[in-house]
Amino acid sequence: MTHEEHHAARTLGVGKAIAVLTSGGDAQGMNAAVRAVVRVGIFTGARVFFVHEGYQGLVDGGNHIREATWESVSMMLQLGGTVIGSARCKDFREREGRLRAAYNLVKLGITNLCVIGGDGSLTGADTFRSEWSDLLSDLQKAGKITAEEAMKSSYLNIVGLVGSIDNDFCGTDMTIGTDSALHRIIEIVDAITTTAQSHQRTFVLEVMGRHCGYLALVTSLSCGADWVFIPECPPDDDWEDHLCRRLSETRTRGSRLNIIIVAEGAIDKQGKPITSEDIKNLVVKRLGYDTRVTVLGHVQRGGTPSAFDRILGSRMGVEAVMALLEGTPDTPACVVSLSGNQAVRLPLMECVQVTKDVTKAMNEKKFEEAMKLRGRSFMNNWEVYKLLAHVRPPVSKTGLHTVAVMNVGAPAAGMNAAVRSTVRIGLILGNRVLVVHDGFEGLAKGQIEEAGWSYVGGWIGQGGSKLGTKRTLPKKSLEQISANITKFNIQGLIIIGGFEAYTGGLELMDGRKQYDELCIPFVIIPATVSNNVPGSDFSVGADTALNTICTTCDRIKQSAAGTKRRVFIIETMGGYCGYLATMAGLAAGADAAYIFEEAFTIRDLQANVEHLVQKMKTTVKRGLVLRNEKCNENYTTDFIFNLYSEEGKGIFDSRKNVLGHMQQGGSPTPFDRNFATKMGAKAMNWMTGKIKESYRNGRIFANTPDSGCVLGMRKRALVFQPVTELKDQTDFEHRIPKEQWWLKLRPILKILAKYEIDLDTSEHAHLEHISRKRSGEAPV
């Protein structure tokens, strides 16, 4: 990457103007996107305008279109909804309205439009773009604009960001607002669960999603619901009998409650709506259970955006500005979105077309096709849900194979969800499942018991580790471990944990030379708040920790906004891994995040202090600095605090805050529950196959590298990687992978905090096509 290219990003927008608007239903995280568009636009030298009240503001012009400044988007990151307003607009649907909108843009010299909204809003934008030259010639004929003005604005660039809590837009894995909506729903489900258990009630919960069952489906996976009704997959004709049988089976297994999730657009095979009241009446009439209906409604759109949505909004905002400024008259209007954890650009109308195809397939009652068009991730959720909720565990006591499950390392939210799905999928596949308490230590001491279906009942939403977890490594007690593997006839091991689980796996591999008993397949599911396990971009528990840090930073920022001229230095966990500090910095709008992976010197600290001194001269009189716990052994949190206190004398005062173990606690977020559930299911499926492969003369003998794996999420896929192959990718001294994907997000953090830095534009997303993505997209 040459210096010239680096510099290009800084001047890319000079002489250009960008307008940003939010349209359609609001979604949490829209503000993060608006903030990023404004700040990155200004960073590139462009002028950026807010359009208030969506397309209506574009049509009305005047005071509705105002130039934005750096400070005007401050404190916006943690607010739900959209600060610049959104309105349903009839005028823009008429050509007359679009003519007025074009006039307003031309007069301000705006030729770049960033639209944040659902599919309707984005389709509108595309129509506007295709008519642009006709609109201009009409305006010129009417004498409203000069030939020169028409020349200057000869073409309009459009980039869309999908903001919709339904996640109903094809081509995007996650739309802005979906994760936050799930947070709202799960908070409510958790609250309802406690009261339902007291009274042995059945609850029917109705969630949003007129045409798309994503929220309902992920909710039911994340709370272990008994049944879910979604528009894409109507139940079989005898569903009433099946549902009642399912509910009474759950009760006889000892559960005190039933939860049924209904998407507001749920229908049966004939296309007739299935309402929450219908379901309630059915349960009361047939089973006589005390049943209540809760319709969640607009609660789902409210509240502060989750950490994921803030980062998503910010990343998409940056990508949108780049796509606009690199646009030519020939590039099609595009949508920027996330696939796995990569930013992609997709042609807007291709996405709209596939989204329309889903509706068409559903109207024609081609439900299987509709499911396929929703993408692999949706299908995968559905498959796991069906297994966990609809397949009866075999009655016979003699298990096919014996698999043991354990937790290793520090506690992380979502460990229990992973254990739950591992145990239950294991039982469904006909295995005998054992649980091991207290990690490798418990495996050596024989703290092992058999788990039945209800053993893990209600575990999905509980934080920490119910099995108990320890950092002890197996090396010193391989003999006792081998003896217990034989004693309990363990044929496979599923290890859920952090870096110790990975190191422990390597030690088990080494031990195979000495002990034949260790020649059994094992798989590691990464679960640690630090997100430092090699072979996976994400680990179970990191999302929950990130949200905890975020909430705390919001509160601290609020306190600082009241006292003015105050800088907070906050220490996060993570060992040597800077993931939490960096991502929380992005999500909470920090001024700096010090991490081990990006070495810093006293000059950098000095520059940061100077930067805050300048910031105190603006209207934003507060600072937030994050420091990863092990980023530098000499520049400790106290050192940085003392330095800032001394240098800031008379200009700002400093406070420090060490977050500590609260980062390991709390109820797991929807992402962690869902991720853990799918990882557990995938690991157990793999294990069952591996054990079958490893039968030699009536016993298990697995001695190949691929019989000891880490199951990780890589870019867009869940993959099994031999632990021995990951060795070269690991920095063992600092317990981190040598290459980490999130490091390339750090420039965004700096730009959004107003640092004059070089943005590496070599990492840009290129335009992809949605059809290719359908087939090549790996399941998440």
ZIKAPE-V854079 format. One record per residue. N is the residue number from 0. PSI is psi as a letter, one per 20 degrees, with the letter a starting at -180 (999 if undefined). NEAR is the number of other C-alpha atoms within 10 Angstrom. Layout:
BEGIN
n->{N & N}
psi->{PSI & PSI}
near->{NEAR & NEAR}
END
This chain:
BEGIN
n->{0 & 1 & 2 & 3 & 4 & 5 & 6 & 7 & 8 & 9 & 10 & 11 & 12 & 13 & 14 & 15 & 16 & 17 & 18 & 19 & 20 & 21 & 22 & 23 & 24 & 25 & 26 & 27 & 28 & 29 & 30 & 31 & 32 & 33 & 34 & 35 & 36 & 37 & 38 & 39 & 40 & 41 & 42 & 43 & 44 & 45 & 46 & 47 & 48 & 49 & 50 & 51 & 52 & 53 & 54 & 55 & 56 & 57 & 58 & 59 & 60 & 61 & 62 & 63 & 64 & 65 & 66 & 67 & 68 & 69 & 70 & 71 & 72 & 73 & 74 & 75 & 76 & 77 & 78 & 79 & 80 & 81 & 82 & 83 & 84 & 85 & 86 & 87 & 88 & 89 & 90 & 91 & 92 & 93 & 94 & 95 & 96 & 97 & 98 & 99 & 100 & 101 & 102 & 103 & 104 & 105 & 106 & 107 & 108 & 109 & 110 & 111 & 112 & 113 & 114 & 115 & 116 & 117 & 118 & 119 & 120 & 121 & 122 & 123 & 124 & 125 & 126 & 127 & 128 & 129 & 130 & 131 & 132 & 133 & 134 & 135 & 136 & 137 & 138 & 139 & 140 & 141 & 142 & 143 & 144 & 145 & 146 & 147 & 148 & 149 & 150 & 151 & 152 & 153 & 154 & 155 & 156 & 157 & 158 & 159 & 160 & 161 & 162 & 163 & 164 & 165 & 166 & 167 & 168 & 169 & 170 & 171 & 172 & 173 & 174 & 175 & 176 & 177 & 178 & 179 & 180 & 181 & 182 & 183 & 184 & 185 & 186 & 187 & 188 & 189 & 190 & 191 & 192 & 193 & 194 & 195 & 196 & 197 & 198 & 199 & 200 & 201 & 202 & 203 & 204 & 205 & 206 & 207 & 208 & 209 & 210 & 211 & 212 & 213 & 214 & 215 & 216 & 217 & 218 & 219 & 220 & 221 & 222 & 223 & 224 & 225 & 226 & 227 & 228 & 229 & 230 & 231 & 232 & 233 & 234 & 235 & 236 & 237 & 238 & 239 & 240 & 241 & 242 & 243 & 244 & 245 & 246 & 247 & 248 & 249 & 250 & 251 & 252 & 253 & 254 & 255 & 256 & 257 & 258 & 259 & 260 & 261 & 262 & 263 & 264 & 265 & 266 & 267 & 268 & 269 & 270 & 271 & 272 & 273 & 274 & 275 & 276 & 277 & 278 & 279 & 280 & 281 & 282 & 283 & 284 & 285 & 286 & 287 & 288 & 289 & 290 & 291 & 292 & 293 & 294 & 295 & 296 & 297 & 298 & 299 & 300 & 301 & 302 & 303 & 304 & 305 & 306 & 307 & 308 & 309 & 310 & 311 & 312 & 313 & 314 & 315 & 316 & 317 & 318 & 319 & 320 & 321 & 322 & 323 & 324 & 325 & 326 & 327 & 328 & 329 & 330 & 331 & 332 & 333 & 334 & 335 & 336 & 337 & 338 & 339 & 340 & 341 & 342 & 343 & 344 & 345 & 346 & 347 & 348 & 349 & 350 & 351 & 352 & 353 & 354 & 355 & 356 & 357 & 358 & 359 & 360 & 361 & 362 & 363 & 364 & 365 & 366 & 367 & 368 & 369 & 370 & 371 & 372 & 373 & 374 & 375 & 376 & 377 & 378 & 379 & 380 & 381 & 382 & 383 & 384 & 385 & 386 & 387 & 388 & 389 & 390 & 391 & 392 & 393 & 394 & 395 & 396 & 397 & 398 & 399 & 400 & 401 & 402 & 403 & 404 & 405 & 406 & 407 & 408 & 409 & 410 & 411 & 412 & 413 & 414 & 415 & 416 & 417 & 418 & 419 & 420 & 421 & 422 & 423 & 424 & 425 & 426 & 427 & 428 & 429 & 430 & 431 & 432 & 433 & 434 & 435 & 436 & 437 & 438 & 439 & 440 & 441 & 442 & 443 & 444 & 445 & 446 & 447 & 448 & 449 & 450 & 451 & 452 & 453 & 454 & 455 & 456 & 457 & 458 & 459 & 460 & 461 & 462 & 463 & 464 & 465 & 466 & 467 & 468 & 469 & 470 & 471 & 472 & 473 & 474 & 475 & 476 & 477 & 478 & 479 & 480 & 481 & 482 & 483 & 484 & 485 & 486 & 487 & 488 & 489 & 490 & 491 & 492 & 493 & 494 & 495 & 496 & 497 & 498 & 499 & 500 & 501 & 502 & 503 & 504 & 505 & 506 & 507 & 508 & 509 & 510 & 511 & 512 & 513 & 514 & 515 & 516 & 517 & 518 & 519 & 520 & 521 & 522 & 523 & 524 & 525 & 526 & 527 & 528 & 529 & 530 & 531 & 532 & 533 & 534 & 535 & 536 & 537 & 538 & 539 & 540 & 541 & 542 & 543 & 544 & 545 & 546 & 547 & 548 & 549 & 550 & 551 & 552 & 553 & 554 & 555 & 556 & 557 & 558 & 559 & 560 & 561 & 562 & 563 & 564 & 565 & 566 & 567 & 568 & 569 & 570 & 571 & 572 & 573 & 574 & 575 & 576 & 577 & 578 & 579 & 580 & 581 & 582 & 583 & 584 & 585 & 586 & 587 & 588 & 589 & 590 & 591 & 592 & 593 & 594 & 595 & 596 & 597 & 598 & 599 & 600 & 601 & 602 & 603 & 604 & 605 & 606 & 607 & 608 & 609 & 610 & 611 & 612 & 613 & 614 & 615 & 616 & 617 & 618 & 619 & 620 & 621 & 622 & 623 & 624 & 625 & 626 & 627 & 628 & 629 & 630 & 631 & 632 & 633 & 634 & 635 & 636 & 637 & 638 & 639 & 640 & 641 & 642 & 643 & 644 & 645 & 646 & 647 & 648 & 649 & 650 & 651 & 652 & 653 & 654 & 655 & 656 & 657 & 658 & 659 & 660 & 661 & 662 & 663 & 664 & 665 & 666 & 667 & 668 & 669 & 670 & 671 & 672 & 673 & 674 & 675 & 676 & 677 & 678 & 679 & 680 & 681 & 682 & 683 & 684 & 685 & 686 & 687 & 688 & 689 & 690 & 691 & 692 & 693 & 694 & 695 & 696 & 697 & 698 & 699 & 700 & 701 & 702 & 703 & 704 & 705 & 706 & 707 & 708 & 709 & 710 & 711 & 712 & 713 & 714 & 715 & 716 & 717 & 718 & 719 & 720 & 721 & 722 & 723 & 724 & 725 & 726 & 727 & 728 & 729 & 730 & 731 & 732 & 733 & 734 & 735 & 736 & 737 & 738 & 739 & 740 & 741 & 742 & 743 & 744 & 745 & 746 & 747 & 748 & 749 & 750 & 751 & 752 & 753 & 754 & 755 & 756 & 757 & 758 & 759 & 760 & 761 & 762 & 763 & 764 & 765 & 766 & 767 & 768 & 769 & 770 & 771 & 772 & 773 & 774 & 775 & 776 & 777 & 778 & 779}
psi->{p & r & h & g & g & g & h & h & h & h & j & h & j & p & j & q & q & p & q & p & q & p & r & b & q & r & q & p & i & h & h & h & g & g & g & g & g & g & g & h & g & g & h & i & j & r & q & p & q & p & o & q & l & b & h & g & h & h & g & h & b & c & i & h & o & q & p & q & r & g & h & i & j & q & j & h & h & j & q & r & b & p & h & j & q & q & q & p & o & h & h & i & h & q & h & g & g & h & g & h & g & g & g & g & g & g & h & i & k & p & j & p & p & o & p & o & a & a & h & g & h & h & g & g & h & g & g & g & g & h & i & g & h & g & g & g & h & g & h & g & h & i & j & h & q & r & h & g & g & h & g & h & k & h & q & p & p & p & p & q & p & o & o & p & i & i & l & j & p & q & i & p & g & p & q & p & h & g & g & h & g & h & g & g & g & h & g & g & g & g & g & h & g & g & h & h & h & g & j & l & r & p & p & o & p & p & r & r & n & g & i & p & j & g & g & g & g & h & g & h & h & i & j & l & q & h & q & q & o & q & h & h & n & q & r & r & h & k & h & g & g & g & g & h & g & g & g & h & g & g & g & h & j & j & q & j & r & q & p & p & p & p & q & h & j & p & r & a & h & i & j & p & q & o & r & h & g & g & g & g & h & g & g & g & g & g & i & j & q & o & p & q & p & p & o & h & b & i & h & h & i & a & r & q & q & r & g & g & h & g & g & g & g & g & g & h & g & g & h & g & g & g & h & g & h & i & q & r & h & i & p & q & p & r & p & p & a & p & o & d & k & q & p & q & p & q & p & g & h & g & g & g & g & h & g & h & h & g & g & g & g & h & h & j & k & m & h & g & g & g & g & g & h & i & r & h & g & g & g & g & g & g & g & g & g & g & g & h & h & i & p & p & q & q & h & q & h & o & q & f & r & o & p & q & p & r & q & q & b & q & q & p & p & i & g & h & h & g & g & g & h & g & g & g & h & g & h & h & j & j & r & p & p & q & q & p & q & l & b & h & g & h & h & h & i & k & m & p & r & q & p & a & g & i & h & j & p & j & h & h & j & p & r & b & o & h & i & p & q & q & i & p & q & i & g & i & k & h & g & h & g & g & g & h & g & g & g & j & l & p & i & q & p & o & o & o & a & b & h & h & g & g & g & g & g & h & h & h & g & h & i & h & h & h & o & h & h & i & m & q & q & q & q & p & o & p & o & q & h & i & l & k & p & q & j & p & h & q & q & p & h & h & g & g & g & g & h & g & g & g & g & g & h & g & g & g & h & g & g & h & h & g & i & q & l & p & p & p & o & p & p & r & a & j & c & i & p & j & g & g & g & g & h & h & g & g & h & i & l & q & h & q & o & p & r & h & h & n & q & q & r & h & h & g & h & g & h & g & g & g & g & h & g & h & h & i & i & a & i & n & l & q & q & p & p & q & p & q & h & k & h & p & h & h & m & r & g & g & g & g & g & g & g & g & g & g & h & j & p & i & g & q & q & q & q & q & o & o & h & b & i & h & i & i & a & r & p & q & r & h & g & h & g & g & g & g & g & h & g & g & g & g & g & h & g & g & g & g & g & g & g & g & h & j & p & p & l & j & r & p & o & o & j & q & h & j & j & o & r & p & o & r & o & o & e & j & q & o & q & p & p & p & h & h & h & i & g & h & j & p & n & h & g & j & l & q & q & h & p & p & h & i & h & i & i & h & h & g & g & g & g & i & j & k & p & n & r & p & p & o & j & i & j & q & p & r & p & r & q & h & g & g & h & g & h & i & p & q & p & 999}
near->{8 & 9 & 9 & 8 & 14 & 16 & 16 & 16 & 21 & 20 & 14 & 18 & 24 & 16 & 10 & 17 & 22 & 27 & 26 & 25 & 25 & 33 & 27 & 22 & 17 & 26 & 32 & 32 & 35 & 36 & 30 & 31 & 31 & 28 & 27 & 28 & 30 & 29 & 28 & 27 & 30 & 24 & 24 & 21 & 18 & 22 & 21 & 26 & 23 & 22 & 28 & 25 & 23 & 26 & 29 & 21 & 24 & 27 & 24 & 19 & 19 & 10 & 10 & 18 & 22 & 15 & 17 & 19 & 15 & 19 & 14 & 14 & 18 & 14 & 18 & 19 & 28 & 24 & 19 & 22 & 22 & 24 & 16 & 19 & 16 & 23 & 16 & 14 & 19 & 10 & 17 & 23 & 13 & 10 & 14 & 12 & 19 & 23 & 20 & 19 & 22 & 25 & 22 & 19 & 22 & 21 & 14 & 16 & 18 & 21 & 21 & 23 & 25 & 25 & 27 & 32 & 26 & 27 & 25 & 11 & 22 & 27 & 18 & 15 & 23 & 20 & 13 & 21 & 20 & 14 & 15 & 19 & 17 & 12 & 22 & 25 & 14 & 14 & 20 & 17 & 12 & 10 & 10 & 13 & 17 & 14 & 14 & 10 & 16 & 20 & 11 & 12 & 20 & 14 & 18 & 23 & 25 & 27 & 29 & 32 & 28 & 28 & 32 & 26 & 26 & 28 & 23 & 26 & 22 & 23 & 31 & 25 & 21 & 24 & 27 & 35 & 32 & 26 & 27 & 28 & 29 & 26 & 21 & 20 & 26 & 22 & 14 & 16 & 23 & 15 & 11 & 16 & 20 & 12 & 12 & 20 & 14 & 10 & 11 & 18 & 19 & 23 & 24 & 24 & 23 & 25 & 27 & 25 & 21 & 14 & 18 & 23 & 27 & 26 & 25 & 29 & 22 & 22 & 24 & 26 & 26 & 26 & 23 & 25 & 21 & 20 & 21 & 29 & 25 & 25 & 28 & 27 & 21 & 21 & 18 & 10 & 11 & 8 & 12 & 15 & 11 & 13 & 20 & 14 & 12 & 18 & 21 & 14 & 13 & 16 & 13 & 9 & 11 & 10 & 16 & 16 & 24 & 24 & 23 & 23 & 25 & 30 & 26 & 25 & 21 & 27 & 20 & 18 & 15 & 9 & 14 & 11 & 15 & 19 & 17 & 24 & 14 & 10 & 18 & 19 & 14 & 18 & 20 & 14 & 10 & 11 & 14 & 10 & 19 & 15 & 21 & 16 & 15 & 16 & 14 & 16 & 13 & 10 & 14 & 24 & 26 & 18 & 17 & 21 & 32 & 30 & 28 & 23 & 28 & 33 & 26 & 26 & 33 & 29 & 24 & 28 & 30 & 23 & 25 & 29 & 27 & 22 & 26 & 24 & 21 & 12 & 18 & 12 & 10 & 8 & 14 & 19 & 24 & 27 & 31 & 26 & 29 & 20 & 19 & 21 & 17 & 13 & 18 & 22 & 27 & 24 & 20 & 24 & 17 & 17 & 22 & 19 & 13 & 19 & 19 & 15 & 17 & 25 & 17 & 14 & 17 & 20 & 12 & 11 & 17 & 16 & 19 & 12 & 15 & 23 & 19 & 16 & 20 & 25 & 20 & 20 & 18 & 19 & 16 & 14 & 21 & 19 & 12 & 18 & 24 & 14 & 17 & 20 & 17 & 14 & 13 & 12 & 18 & 13 & 10 & 8 & 9 & 11 & 16 & 16 & 20 & 21 & 29 & 27 & 26 & 27 & 33 & 32 & 24 & 20 & 27 & 32 & 32 & 37 & 36 & 28 & 32 & 29 & 28 & 27 & 27 & 29 & 30 & 26 & 25 & 29 & 23 & 18 & 19 & 20 & 22 & 21 & 26 & 21 & 25 & 26 & 24 & 24 & 27 & 29 & 22 & 20 & 24 & 22 & 16 & 18 & 15 & 19 & 13 & 15 & 19 & 16 & 16 & 15 & 13 & 18 & 14 & 15 & 21 & 27 & 24 & 19 & 22 & 20 & 23 & 16 & 18 & 17 & 25 & 19 & 20 & 18 & 21 & 24 & 17 & 12 & 15 & 22 & 17 & 15 & 24 & 20 & 18 & 19 & 21 & 12 & 10 & 16 & 15 & 21 & 27 & 28 & 25 & 24 & 27 & 32 & 31 & 30 & 23 & 22 & 31 & 28 & 19 & 23 & 25 & 20 & 16 & 22 & 22 & 14 & 19 & 17 & 12 & 10 & 15 & 14 & 23 & 28 & 23 & 25 & 28 & 30 & 28 & 31 & 29 & 33 & 32 & 31 & 29 & 31 & 27 & 29 & 29 & 28 & 28 & 24 & 21 & 26 & 27 & 33 & 35 & 28 & 28 & 28 & 30 & 29 & 24 & 21 & 26 & 24 & 18 & 15 & 26 & 19 & 11 & 16 & 23 & 14 & 13 & 19 & 16 & 11 & 11 & 18 & 22 & 22 & 27 & 22 & 23 & 25 & 23 & 28 & 25 & 24 & 20 & 20 & 25 & 30 & 27 & 29 & 29 & 26 & 27 & 28 & 28 & 29 & 30 & 26 & 29 & 25 & 24 & 25 & 27 & 24 & 23 & 18 & 18 & 11 & 10 & 14 & 10 & 11 & 9 & 12 & 17 & 14 & 13 & 17 & 19 & 14 & 17 & 24 & 18 & 12 & 18 & 18 & 11 & 11 & 11 & 16 & 21 & 25 & 27 & 24 & 22 & 27 & 27 & 25 & 25 & 22 & 24 & 18 & 9 & 10 & 18 & 16 & 23 & 12 & 11 & 20 & 21 & 15 & 17 & 24 & 18 & 13 & 15 & 19 & 10 & 9 & 15 & 20 & 19 & 21 & 15 & 18 & 15 & 14 & 16 & 11 & 11 & 11 & 24 & 24 & 19 & 19 & 21 & 31 & 30 & 27 & 21 & 28 & 31 & 25 & 24 & 32 & 31 & 23 & 27 & 28 & 24 & 20 & 26 & 26 & 15 & 16 & 23 & 21 & 10 & 20 & 22 & 12 & 14 & 20 & 13 & 10 & 7 & 7 & 11 & 23 & 20 & 25 & 17 & 13 & 14 & 18 & 24 & 27 & 26 & 28 & 23 & 22 & 22 & 18 & 17 & 19 & 15 & 18 & 17 & 23 & 21 & 21 & 25 & 17 & 13 & 17 & 16 & 12 & 14 & 18 & 13 & 13 & 7 & 15 & 17 & 23 & 21 & 14 & 13 & 18 & 14 & 13 & 14 & 12 & 14 & 17 & 15 & 20 & 26 & 21 & 20 & 22 & 20 & 17 & 17 & 10 & 15 & 16 & 21 & 18 & 15 & 10 & 9 & 14 & 17 & 11 & 16 & 13 & 15 & 20 & 14 & 9 & 15 & 16 & 11 & 11 & 19 & 18 & 17 & 22}
END
